[in-house]
Amino acid sequence: MRGTECKPKSVQKNVTEETAMGFRSFLDELDRAGLIKHVHDPVNAFLEATERAWGAGPIFFDDVSGHKCCMNILSTRELLARALRIPAKDLVRHLSGIGYEGQVREVTSSHFQEVVTEPDLSRLPIMTYFYGDGGPYITSAVVVSKLGERINACVHRMMVLGKDRLAVRLVPGRHTHQFYQAAMAEGKELPVAIAIGVDPVVLIAASTRVPPEMEFQYAAALRGSPVELVRLENGVPVPHAEIVLEGYITGERAQEGPFVDITGTCDLIREEPVIRLTKMMTCKDPIYHALLPAGGEHKMLMGVPYEPLIYKAVSKVAKVKDVILTDGGCNYFHGVVQIEKETEEDARRAIEAAFQAHGSLKHVIVVDTDIDIYDPKDLEFALATRMRGDEDIVLHAGVRGSTLDPRSVDGISAKVGVDATARLDRLWKFRRVTPLGPG
């Protein structure tokens, strides 16, 4: 699996084995556990790789347009939990208890500096995933931006425009967009680094809403060891990776899209900023990480980080036990909150707290502790026996949701919360009875 070790002698003394090889170590771990499928025959980066990876688990291609490539490596809760070294059942509670104060340190070099060239994106197996896509897309990269001494790390999709140009989707209001606007107001380009093939824990952290400029500290807290950064010529510090692209977000704009987003439907075509690349750095034999749009890995990284935010928000108003964003809701739009109900107002407070914590949440169900929130049949049972439509539904009409929701209009939609908990004054009516007695 490892191929070339990507640790040139000139940088070995500056790079710890654990940190430098986090990405490859995880691939090796999946390989040893028999969890990764190998494809040895040549595969085209145009549509064919998507066809082979769609619906599959972790997959490693020996030859995607002449390059090594992996997909779906974090495509389930179990894989996400494996990367974090915890049981899957503890995922939300564990993430809810992690702070943001891990250690970050700079080192002078990294294995991605082994091959340094002028930027030429045609030398990478950047995939066109679906018919109708606006072009090949980089989807798994951590984009690090620098404004003065402030640093932000986030995951952005980027559409290839040429060998050294990318159109980047910047969501208004998010930190990278704020940095970009501030730089443009000063008449400057925003320096960025694009890291592909990073430690999965760093990718998880960069996908999570954390306090401003704390993504790498959060990654260090998650992994329980320091995150190392290498400062590039444009001043941007970047984590160890298989591939790093250096450049600037410019004032130029270009059409970005169509792109298949988390719902499996096409997002809008927009005018987005253009990244001008100045340098490309890789290992001698890099492994390209491609994140399949609308696939399990996309949903895990985009949706699951909201679960601890909901958990923490609900914990302020009720005794929360667990939270899940469901598979059927694209792991993004539908939430289930499990509480230990103490007052009749707890469920409604939990509904409002969940909507506040995750602005794109569309529907949320609150259930009791005897309901298995991972079992759709049990959730339906809760709706059937504990929810009354004229009393237990909370409706917010004409509110902002997500532009990714096909039923929204410019992001405006409706939100529905359902109280599917038992009434405290007549619990005997809701207890399930088995041959062994009441549940």
N, C-alpha and C positions, 0 to 999 in steps of 0.2 A: 504493500500500500504506500509506503513512504516514498519510494523512488529515491531521487537525489535528496540527501539529507538537508540541503539548504542551510548549512552552517559553515560558511567560509572561515578559514583559520583566522582571518583578520578581525572577525567579530565575535569569535567564540568566547573570549574573556569578558565581553560586555553583555552577553545575552544568556540568561538562565535557561536551562533545558526546559523547565516547566512552562515558562512564559513564552519562549520562542516557538515551541512546538505544540502549543495548546490546540491549534486547529488540527494538525496531523495526529496528535495524540488521541484526540476524540475520534477521528476516523479509524485509527488503529484499534481503539477500544470497541467500536461498533463492529469492526471486522472480526476481532477475536470472539465476540459474542454471537457471531453469525447473523448479524442484523443488517448487513449491507450487501446488496446484490452487485455483482461485477458484470460489466458488459465489455467484452473484449473486441467486438467487431466495430469498424468505423461507424460513427454516427454524425449526421449533419447538424450544425448549429441552427439551421433554418428549419423549424417546426419538428424535425424528427426527434430531437432530444426530448421535447415536450411530450410527444406521443409515447415515447418509451418510459418516461417518468410519471406520466399521469396515472394517479391511483396506486402508484407503487410506494414502497417504503424507501429507506435510504438506498441510494444507487450511485455507483461509481463507474464512470465511463473512462476507459483507457484512451479513447481516441474520439474526441468531439472536434471535428475539423482540425485534427492533428494535435490536440491538447488534452491533458487530463482534466477531468471535471467531475464534481459531485453535486447531487441534488437531494432534497428531502431529508437532510440529516437531523433536522429539529422538527419533524412533521407531526409528532404526537406529543401528548402530555408526558408520556413515559420517556421519550427521548429528551424533552426539555428538562425533565427532572433528573435524568441521567447526567446531563451536562452540568447540572447544579449540584450533583452528588447527594440527592435527597430522594426519598420515596415519592412516587407520583401523588399519593393520597395526601401528602403534606405540602404540596406545592403552594397553594394560596396562603396558608397560615405561615409557612416559612418566609415567603416573599413579603408578607405583611409585617414581619418582625425585623427585617433587615434595614439598617440605617444607611447613610450615605457618606460615611467618613472613612472609607478605605484609603490605603496608602498608594500614591502615584509617584513614580520616580522617573527621571530622564536618564537615558543611556545614550552612548555616543554612536551606536551603529546597530544594524539589524540584518537578518538574513535576507530581507527583501532588497537590500542594496547590492546583491551579488551581480545583477545585470542591470545596468543603467543606460537608457537609450533616449532618443527623441521619442515623443509620444506617437504611437501608431496603433490605434485600437483594432485595426484589422489583424493584428498579431495575437489577439485574444479571442477565445471562443464565445464571444458575446452573442446571446441567443435571440432570435426572433421566435417568440413562444406560440403565437396564434396567427391564423389568417386575419388580415386586416390591421395588425399592429402597425403603429406609425414607423417602426423600424426595430433594429436590435436594441435590447434594453439591458442595462446593468441594474440588478435588482437586490443584490445582497450586500452592497457596499456600505460601510460606515463612512459617512462624509463628515470630516472634521473641518470646522471653520474657525477663523481667528479674527476678532475685532479688537484692536489694541492688545490688551493682555487677557481678554476674555476668550474662552474656548468653549465651543459647543460640538457635540458629537451626536449625529442622528442618522437614520436610514432614509435615503431618498431614492426614488427611481430616476434613472437617467437614460434618455434616448440618444442613440448614436446619430450624430449629424455628419460626421466626417472622421478622418483619422485622428484629429486632435480637438474635436468639438463635441460637446454634449448639451442637450437641453435637459434641465433639471426641474423636476416638479417641487416647488416650494409652497407649502400650505401657508396661506396668510395667517399671521399671528404666532406661528411657531418660531422657535428661537433662531433657526437658520434664516428664516425670512426676515426677522427683526434685525439680525446682523447685516443682512444684505441691504435692507432699506437704509440702515445707518451709514453703511459704506457708500452707497450711491449718493446719499445726501451730502457726503463729504467730497464727492467727485472721485472716489477711489473704487477700484475693484476689490472684491473680497477674496483673500487667499484661502484656499481649501486644499485638503488632501483626501483622496478617495482610497480607502483600504478594503481590499477584497480578500477573503479567506482569513478571517481573524478568529481568535479564540471564541468559541460559541458563547461563553459568558460575557465577553465584551459586546458581542452582537445583541444578546438579550438586553444588556444594560442600555445600549444605544437605542433600542426599540422601546424603552420604558420612559414614561413621563416622570422625570425627577426634577429636583430644584435646579435652577439655571446653573450651568457649567459644572455639574456634579456627575456627569455620566461615567467618567473613568474612575472616580472615587467610588461610585456605586458598584461598578464592575469589580473593583478590588474587594469591596465588602462582600459581594456575592461569592467570589472565589476564595476568599480567606487568605489572599496573598497579594503582594503589590502588582499593579499594572505598570508595565514599562512603556515609555514613549520615546520616540526618536524625533528630534526637531529637524524639519526639512529646510531647504534653502529659502523657501518663502515664509519661514517662521512658524509654520503649523506643526504641532507635535502630533505624531501618529503612532498607533499601536503596532506591534509586530503583525505582519500579514504576509500572505503569499505574493500579493501584487499591490503596489501603491502608485497612484497617479497624482501628480502634483499640478496645481493650476490655480485659476482665478475665476470667480463668478463675475461676469462682465455686465455692462449695461445693455448689451445686445439681447434681443429676444427672438424666439423662434417658436413655431407651432410644435407642441408636445402632445403626442397621442395619435390615434386611439391607443388605449392601454386597458387590458383586462384586469380589473381590480378584484378585491377580496370576495365580492359577490359572484364572480364568474361572469359578470356583465361588463360592458365597455364603459369606461369613464369618459368624461368630456375631453374634447380637444381644447387646449388653452395656449395662450402666448406665455411662455416661460423663459426665465433667464438662461443664457448660454454660458457654459463653462469652457474657458480656453485652457487647454492643457499645455504644460511646459516641459514635463518630464515623465517618463515611465520607468518604474523600478520593479524588478521581480527576482524571485529565486531563479536558479538555472533551469529548474524543471518544475514550474509552479503548478499547483492544483487550483483550478478556477471553481469558485463556489457560485452556483446559479440558483436563485430562489424562484421557484415556480409560481407565477401569479395565480391566485385563487386556489393554490394547493395547500396542503396541511401546514407546511412550514410558514407560508405567508400568514395563515390564520393564527398559528401559535404565536408568532412574533408580534403581530399587530393587535391581537385580541387579548391573549392571556395576561399581558402586563397591566391591563385595566382591572383584572380581578382583585388583586391586593388593594388597589385604590378604592374599589367599591367596598371591600371588606373593612378597610380602615374607616371609611366614611360612615358605614352602617354601625360600626362598633361604638360610635359616639352617641347613637340614639337608641340602640337595641342590643340585645345579647346575641351577636352574630356567631354562627357556627361554621358556615362554609358559603362559598360563592362560586358560581360557574357561569361562563358565557358559552352557550350551547352550540353544538356542531351544526344543528339545523338552522341556527341564526347566524351562520357564517362566523361563529366564535367572536361576534362583534356586536350584533344588534339585539340579541335576546339574552337576558340574564335571569338567573335563578338565585335567590338569596334565601339561605336557611337560617332561621333564628330560633332561639329558645324564648318563646313568647311569655312575657310577664304582665303586660297590660294590653287592652284591646287596641291601643293606639300604636303599638310597636310596629305592626306590619306597614301601616301607612307612613310612619316615619322612615322605615327602611326603604320604601319605594322612593320617596323624595330624595333621600340621601344617595341612593344608587344613581338616580338621574343626575344629580349634581356632580357625582364623581366621574361619570362617563358621559360626556355630552352627546355622543353619537348613539347611546343606548336608546332603543325604540320601544321595546316591551320588556317588562320585568315581572316575575312571579315571586312572591314571598311564601315560603312553606315552613312547616314545622320540622322538628328534628327527626321524626319518625319517617319522613319522606326521603327516599334515596334520590338526590338531585342529579345523579349520573344515569338514572333509569327513566327514559321517556314515558314508560307505562306508569311508573309511580307518580310522575308529575301530572299525567292526565288524570290519575286517580284523585290527586289533590284538587284539581280543578272540578272534577265531577262531584266530589262529596263535601268540599269545604268552601267553595266559592259560589256566591249568589250574585247574579249579574246586576241587580238593582241596588245592591249595597256595597259590593266589594271591588268595584272597578274605579280606578282613578284615571281620568282622561285629561290630557293637556293638549289642546288643539292649537294649531298655528304657531308652533314653537320650532326653534332651530334644532335640527338633527344632523344629518350627514348628507353631503352631496352624493355619496356613494349609494344611498338608498334610491333605487329606481322610482319609488313613489313620491320622493320629495320634489319640490319645485324650488330650485336655487337653494337647496338645503333646508327648506321649511317643510315640516311634516307634522305629525302628531305623535304623542307618547302615551302609552297605556301601561298602567300598573295594576296588578291583580293581587288581592289579598286572598290567598288560598290556605289560610291557617284556620285551625279549629277554634270555636268560640270557648272562651275560658269558663263561662258560667254553665256550660253543659258538655264538658269534655267526654262524659260517658257515651255520648251519641257518636263521637268521632273515633273512638278507639277501635282498632281492627282486632277482631277475635280470630284465633286459630284453634286447632284442636288442643293446643297446650294452654289456652286461656287468652285473656286480653293482651294485646301488644304493649 
